[in-house]
Amino acid sequence: MGRYLIGIDIGTYESRGMLLDSNYHVVSDCSVKHSMSNPKPGFFEHDAEDIWGAIFVRSRNPCCRRVMLLLKMLNVLALAL
């Protein structure tokens, strides 16, 4: 089996992931909603563990579940924050 790349864009209330094969063809993509806290006026925070969990651990999305199975074959993990 070939190598894969994954790109993840962590947005304000939703994260999006895309799984590509070694020829840069989209194998699958997904989006998962997550939370953002507002501890005091003008301050906003994301919980990294909550986001990672929302995308890969708790997600029932087929793309996200596939990524968990393919993590050993990833060449690159790119995160956009």
Secondary structure, DSSP 4 states (H G I P E B T S, - for coil): ---EEEEEEE-SSEEEEEEEETT--EEEEEEEE---EEEETTEEE--HHHHHIIIIIS---HHHHHHHHHGGGEEEEEEE-
